[in-house]
Amino acid sequence: MDALHDIDDEILKSPWGKLGRGATFGVVSGAGKLILNVLNTTTVTNHETLLSAVLKREPGKGLLTISNHTSMFDDPGLVSSMVPWAYFWTDGITHNGMRYAMCAADVCFRNAFLRQFFLTGKTLPVKRGEGVDQPVLNVTAGLLARGGWVHVFPEGRINVDGTLGPCKWGVGKLVCDARVRCGEDPLVLPFYHSGMGRVLPLQAKVPSVGHSVEVLVGEPMDLSSLTCNCGKAGMDQQQVWKDITTAMFAALQQLEKGAPPNPDQSLAWAEILKEREKVKLAKLKAQGAEGGGGGGGAGVQPLVLPSPTAEAAAAEAAAAAVKGAFNWM
């Protein structure tokens, strides 16, 4: 057995078993349905296309759903809202069709319990800064090639100003790798949502109620004029991946034009960054106090902290930078 299959066996297995996987999906999706379909109102346009892709596509045909990303509750919330509840409870028992997703390892896999919980819920750890060749992305391409469902946020992060941000070309590589493995494209289905940033804003710890969420489901994408170049000798493969990603971005942009605007959370994000800086400064001050205030021992340098004026200026600059960083496109 090669290294990739070793990784498959390790990372795709449910730590809590088949019954635990179904129960985890059932409970989490039930909470998602309560929040989005009862305490808030969710409207899905072209819902039948999504349900057909999830429940009725031909056996062995992979499904890649892509969407914008505005809230920490986008997944599992939106998938929970749109897919029949029974389908969650029976995953791993009568079918293995529920979606796989990816989450930053430093967020979702911080300890042993979270690791078991997210792996049971078909969420795979991706490592920030390690690029498109890390093993988990190869595993994800293998899932698509074998007929699995994968959901990704091509932006690679929450886009805090509410508009669709630039897409990472790793999603194009995912499609290419799946095609090279099985000889055909996965079904690629885009959808765009509005209102999730109000249900769970960036600074909120619990979801709010009384809001409207709208989801616009697009049509399956025909990428064959681009994917025919996947793995082809003499072709610049990075450019092929980028071209596929550009087509996906255009499809999401088209859906965005017909959707209500999402709230701009740039200032809220800037406040979060300010609070993080305050925590860092407090730790530095505590370290300075523990080290003593005298001249220090040999080789010990005194701790220099920024002045309050410099601290405030830095915070304002950070807020401005955040606001601009998400509006460059």
Secondary structure, DSSP 8 states (H G I E B T S, - for coil): --HHHHHHHHHHS-TTHHHHHHHHHHHHHHHHHIIIIISSEEEEETHHHHHHHHHTS-TT--EEEEE----TTHHHHHHHHHS-HHHHHTBTTTB--S-BEEEEHHHH-SSHHHHHHHHHTTEEEE-TTS-TTSHHHHHHHHHHHTT-EEEE-TTSS--TTSS-----THHHHHHHHHHHHHSS--EEEEEEEESHHHHS-TT-SS---S-EEEEEE---B--HHHHTTTT-TTS-HHHHHHHHHHHHHHHHHHHHHTS------HHHHHHHHHHHHHHHHHHHHHHHHHH-SSS-STT--------HHHHHHHHHHHHHHHHHHTS--
